[in-house]
Amino acid sequence: MDKLKIPNGTVAVPAEYKEQVIPEYRGNPFIEALPPILSAEEAAERLAYYPPYHPEERKLESHYRIHMVQRLFQIFQPLPVHLDMESRISRVLRQGYLARNPLKPQFVQYLKKSDEVIKGINGVLESNELFRTTASGFTIVGVSGMGKSTAINQILRMYPQVIIHSRYKETKLSVYQLVWLKLDCPFDGSIKGLCMEFFNKVDNLLGTDYYKKFGNGRYSVDNMVTAICKIAQNLGLGLLVIDEIQHLNEAKSGGDQRMLNFFVTLVNMLGLPIVLIGTPKALSVLQSQFRQARRGSGQGDMIWERLKKDDTWQLLIDALWGYQWTKKETSLTDEINEVLYEESQGITDIAVKLYAMSQIKAIVSGKEEITPNLIRQVAKENLQLVQPMLEALKKGSLREIAKYDDICTVINVDFAGFLDRSKQTVETEMRLKALQKQRQQEEKEVLLSKKEQAITKLLELNIEAKKAQKAVEQVIEAEGEKIDVSELVVKAIQLLSSPVEKTNRKPRRTIKNMNENDIRFIVEEGRKKQMTAYEALKEKGLIKGIDNVIFQVGRSG
């Protein structure tokens, strides 16, 4: 599908209408332009992400491997709760569009009378007589660290955010369809802050100037809310996701109720589905009013609990365990599995960070092996701030857990700090250089990535790790940091093809005493003809040409 760049905005996709299996979805451009409805198997395949991994990487030097451990945080293993969420999003999005068909006269009439329809922002909801809303929504509540925001982002990325309609069959239809919009509830729980973020994000997507127009001091909050309602109508907004809803607890007196009234207006009056995401702290503000608005949705609220030590936990750990950069490969034993669960209490973020830090600890210490005791030591040393919460969860004491109204909200393991300390232990000299040359840090990270790729390719060609690393670094030093990875590999192979050692070499025999088939003889004779060692050896047919080397490297990657 060809994409179109909106002036001063994002990249959008032109509408492609798909035949619908479900009768009530047919004839609605907003629904027919959406991606196909997925089965659970298809959703799992689309959601999953496993970063690249090569067992040969275990042979690299330690300071490379601790960088590679970061790939653990890129893994997305679909779990049953993710498939449930994907299905709910798919349903509420389409159900919300049922009554908002841009080709239906009733909906067009409703848009024309929007000024009369949008009422009750300050607490009194008026009935909507122009069309019957089919919108619903649901709430996702779970402790921090379970990946709620990551999962919703992964699901939303499966849908184009902006679709451009120009013609539906024989009918002219010129409209932007904003499929979804995700906002974070402001830290102070204010409607004004939410409105400002709405305007800003819509401007970034569509190249509009709503923030400049409505975000200045001349417009009251009520006027901002009215503007949002109109914008949502005109853009065919399909789904609004509000994350960090627990921040409503910080709203000024009555502010939380005003915010909930605003949400109810969007659902009941505009037919806009809303998904609220928050920690258990949000339960105190999600009172009956918003629940009433969603009473007939049939979707139900999602209470996202910690993982139990069952098949779901095993699915996650199996996905993680395939990524291991210690020199000694450690099998996943029942004891290790038990310790990981005990120390993380089924909180996915803690489990991933604990596994990552344990690998780094094993690499840095030189033990190069993951053991139950190592995991316990890492948990004791690096999870100190969250130990009280984890202990409360271990004991299962409701009285202890009740001390933390937003249990695990402060669980924010300082993995970055841990990694920095480990890197200092491995490479003190590199740390000092980094401190002296802050501006070059980004370039160094890019260069490191090139080094990793080139060395990995050489390892796949059965070249010894230390020799591969030395050759790559020599080529970079000679050619500069902008060298392409493929060229870097080729030149490193050329360098390694030469038998002449720069240090610790034995006294060479004279050419007279050498056999004409001796590699050193061939190299010396080539130099007389102003040929490089590589060219001389290639001429004798002792090594393959560059094209073949590039081909082999490309295939092995």
VENZI-V272872 format. One record per residue. N is the residue number from 1. RES is the residue in one letter. BURIAL is I if it has 9 or more other ideal C-beta (glycine too) atoms within 8 Angstrom, else O. Layout:
# VENZI-V272872
n: (N & N)
res: (RES & RES)
burial: (BURIAL & BURIAL)
This chain:
# VENZI-V272872
n: (1 & 2 & 3 & 4 & 5 & 6 & 7 & 8 & 9 & 10 & 11 & 12 & 13 & 14 & 15 & 16 & 17 & 18 & 19 & 20 & 21 & 22 & 23 & 24 & 25 & 26 & 27 & 28 & 29 & 30 & 31 & 32 & 33 & 34 & 35 & 36 & 37 & 38 & 39 & 40 & 41 & 42 & 43 & 44 & 45 & 46 & 47 & 48 & 49 & 50 & 51 & 52 & 53 & 54 & 55 & 56 & 57 & 58 & 59 & 60 & 61 & 62 & 63 & 64 & 65 & 66 & 67 & 68 & 69 & 70 & 71 & 72 & 73 & 74 & 75 & 76 & 77 & 78 & 79 & 80 & 81 & 82 & 83 & 84 & 85 & 86 & 87 & 88 & 89 & 90 & 91 & 92 & 93 & 94 & 95 & 96 & 97 & 98 & 99 & 100 & 101 & 102 & 103 & 104 & 105 & 106 & 107 & 108 & 109 & 110 & 111 & 112 & 113 & 114 & 115 & 116 & 117 & 118 & 119 & 120 & 121 & 122 & 123 & 124 & 125 & 126 & 127 & 128 & 129 & 130 & 131 & 132 & 133 & 134 & 135 & 136 & 137 & 138 & 139 & 140 & 141 & 142 & 143 & 144 & 145 & 146 & 147 & 148 & 149 & 150 & 151 & 152 & 153 & 154 & 155 & 156 & 157 & 158 & 159 & 160 & 161 & 162 & 163 & 164 & 165 & 166 & 167 & 168 & 169 & 170 & 171 & 172 & 173 & 174 & 175 & 176 & 177 & 178 & 179 & 180 & 181 & 182 & 183 & 184 & 185 & 186 & 187 & 188 & 189 & 190 & 191 & 192 & 193 & 194 & 195 & 196 & 197 & 198 & 199 & 200 & 201 & 202 & 203 & 204 & 205 & 206 & 207 & 208 & 209 & 210 & 211 & 212 & 213 & 214 & 215 & 216 & 217 & 218 & 219 & 220 & 221 & 222 & 223 & 224 & 225 & 226 & 227 & 228 & 229 & 230 & 231 & 232 & 233 & 234 & 235 & 236 & 237 & 238 & 239 & 240 & 241 & 242 & 243 & 244 & 245 & 246 & 247 & 248 & 249 & 250 & 251 & 252 & 253 & 254 & 255 & 256 & 257 & 258 & 259 & 260 & 261 & 262 & 263 & 264 & 265 & 266 & 267 & 268 & 269 & 270 & 271 & 272 & 273 & 274 & 275 & 276 & 277 & 278 & 279 & 280 & 281 & 282 & 283 & 284 & 285 & 286 & 287 & 288 & 289 & 290 & 291 & 292 & 293 & 294 & 295 & 296 & 297 & 298 & 299 & 300 & 301 & 302 & 303 & 304 & 305 & 306 & 307 & 308 & 309 & 310 & 311 & 312 & 313 & 314 & 315 & 316 & 317 & 318 & 319 & 320 & 321 & 322 & 323 & 324 & 325 & 326 & 327 & 328 & 329 & 330 & 331 & 332 & 333 & 334 & 335 & 336 & 337 & 338 & 339 & 340 & 341 & 342 & 343 & 344 & 345 & 346 & 347 & 348 & 349 & 350 & 351 & 352 & 353 & 354 & 355 & 356 & 357 & 358 & 359 & 360 & 361 & 362 & 363 & 364 & 365 & 366 & 367 & 368 & 369 & 370 & 371 & 372 & 373 & 374 & 375 & 376 & 377 & 378 & 379 & 380 & 381 & 382 & 383 & 384 & 385 & 386 & 387 & 388 & 389 & 390 & 391 & 392 & 393 & 394 & 395 & 396 & 397 & 398 & 399 & 400 & 401 & 402 & 403 & 404 & 405 & 406 & 407 & 408 & 409 & 410 & 411 & 412 & 413 & 414 & 415 & 416 & 417 & 418 & 419 & 420 & 421 & 422 & 423 & 424 & 425 & 426 & 427 & 428 & 429 & 430 & 431 & 432 & 433 & 434 & 435 & 436 & 437 & 438 & 439 & 440 & 441 & 442 & 443 & 444 & 445 & 446 & 447 & 448 & 449 & 450 & 451 & 452 & 453 & 454 & 455 & 456 & 457 & 458 & 459 & 460 & 461 & 462 & 463 & 464 & 465 & 466 & 467 & 468 & 469 & 470 & 471 & 472 & 473 & 474 & 475 & 476 & 477 & 478 & 479 & 480 & 481 & 482 & 483 & 484 & 485 & 486 & 487 & 488 & 489 & 490 & 491 & 492 & 493 & 494 & 495 & 496 & 497 & 498 & 499 & 500 & 501 & 502 & 503 & 504 & 505 & 506 & 507 & 508 & 509 & 510 & 511 & 512 & 513 & 514 & 515 & 516 & 517 & 518 & 519 & 520 & 521 & 522 & 523 & 524 & 525 & 526 & 527 & 528 & 529 & 530 & 531 & 532 & 533 & 534 & 535 & 536 & 537 & 538 & 539 & 540 & 541 & 542 & 543 & 544 & 545 & 546 & 547 & 548 & 549 & 550 & 551 & 552 & 553 & 554 & 555 & 556 & 557)
res: (M & D & K & L & K & I & P & N & G & T & V & A & V & P & A & E & Y & K & E & Q & V & I & P & E & Y & R & G & N & P & F & I & E & A & L & P & P & I & L & S & A & E & E & A & A & E & R & L & A & Y & Y & P & P & Y & H & P & E & E & R & K & L & E & S & H & Y & R & I & H & M & V & Q & R & L & F & Q & I & F & Q & P & L & P & V & H & L & D & M & E & S & R & I & S & R & V & L & R & Q & G & Y & L & A & R & N & P & L & K & P & Q & F & V & Q & Y & L & K & K & S & D & E & V & I & K & G & I & N & G & V & L & E & S & N & E & L & F & R & T & T & A & S & G & F & T & I & V & G & V & S & G & M & G & K & S & T & A & I & N & Q & I & L & R & M & Y & P & Q & V & I & I & H & S & R & Y & K & E & T & K & L & S & V & Y & Q & L & V & W & L & K & L & D & C & P & F & D & G & S & I & K & G & L & C & M & E & F & F & N & K & V & D & N & L & L & G & T & D & Y & Y & K & K & F & G & N & G & R & Y & S & V & D & N & M & V & T & A & I & C & K & I & A & Q & N & L & G & L & G & L & L & V & I & D & E & I & Q & H & L & N & E & A & K & S & G & G & D & Q & R & M & L & N & F & F & V & T & L & V & N & M & L & G & L & P & I & V & L & I & G & T & P & K & A & L & S & V & L & Q & S & Q & F & R & Q & A & R & R & G & S & G & Q & G & D & M & I & W & E & R & L & K & K & D & D & T & W & Q & L & L & I & D & A & L & W & G & Y & Q & W & T & K & K & E & T & S & L & T & D & E & I & N & E & V & L & Y & E & E & S & Q & G & I & T & D & I & A & V & K & L & Y & A & M & S & Q & I & K & A & I & V & S & G & K & E & E & I & T & P & N & L & I & R & Q & V & A & K & E & N & L & Q & L & V & Q & P & M & L & E & A & L & K & K & G & S & L & R & E & I & A & K & Y & D & D & I & C & T & V & I & N & V & D & F & A & G & F & L & D & R & S & K & Q & T & V & E & T & E & M & R & L & K & A & L & Q & K & Q & R & Q & Q & E & E & K & E & V & L & L & S & K & K & E & Q & A & I & T & K & L & L & E & L & N & I & E & A & K & K & A & Q & K & A & V & E & Q & V & I & E & A & E & G & E & K & I & D & V & S & E & L & V & V & K & A & I & Q & L & L & S & S & P & V & E & K & T & N & R & K & P & R & R & T & I & K & N & M & N & E & N & D & I & R & F & I & V & E & E & G & R & K & K & Q & M & T & A & Y & E & A & L & K & E & K & G & L & I & K & G & I & D & N & V & I & F & Q & V & G & R & S & G)
burial: (O & O & O & I & O & I & O & O & I & I & O & I & I & I & I & O & O & O & O & I & O & O & O & O & I & I & O & I & I & I & I & I & I & I & O & O & O & I & O & O & O & O & I & I & O & O & I & I & O & O & O & O & I & O & O & O & I & I & O & I & O & I & I & I & I & I & I & I & I & I & I & I & O & O & I & I & I & I & I & O & I & I & I & I & I & I & I & I & I & I & I & I & I & I & I & I & I & I & I & I & I & I & I & O & O & O & I & I & I & I & I & O & I & I & O & O & I & I & I & I & I & O & O & O & I & O & O & I & O & O & I & O & I & I & I & I & I & I & I & I & I & I & I & I & I & I & O & I & O & O & I & I & I & I & I & I & O & I & I & O & I & I & I & I & I & O & O & I & O & O & O & O & I & O & I & I & I & I & I & I & I & I & I & O & I & I & O & I & I & I & I & O & I & I & I & I & I & I & I & I & I & I & I & O & I & I & O & O & O & I & I & O & O & I & I & O & O & O & I & O & O & O & I & I & I & I & I & I & I & I & I & I & I & O & I & I & I & I & I & I & I & I & I & I & I & I & I & I & I & O & I & O & O & O & I & I & I & I & I & I & I & I & I & I & I & I & I & I & I & I & I & I & I & I & I & I & I & I & I & I & I & I & O & O & I & I & O & O & I & I & I & O & I & I & O & O & I & O & I & O & O & I & O & I & O & I & I & O & O & O & O & I & I & I & I & I & I & I & I & I & I & O & I & I & I & I & O & O & O & I & O & O & O & O & O & I & I & I & I & I & I & O & I & I & I & I & I & I & I & I & I & I & I & I & I & I & I & I & I & I & I & I & I & I & O & O & O & O & I & I & I & I & O & I & I & I & I & I & I & O & O & I & I & O & O & I & O & O & I & I & I & I & I & O & O & O & O & O & O & I & I & O & O & I & O & I & I & I & I & O & I & O & I & O & I & O & O & I & I & O & O & I & I & I & O & I & O & O & O & I & I & O & O & I & O & O & O & O & O & O & I & O & O & I & O & I & I & I & O & I & I & I & I & I & I & I & I & I & I & I & I & O & I & O & I & O & I & I & I & O & I & I & I & I & I & I & O & O & I & O & O & O & I & O & I & I & I & I & I & I & I & I & I & I & I & I & I & I & O & O & O & O & O & O & O & O & O & O & O & O & O & O & O & I & O & O & O & O & O & I & I & I & I & I & I & I & I & O & O & O & I & O & I & I & I & I & I & I & O & O & O & O & O & O & O & O & O & O & I & I & O & I & I & O & O & O & O)
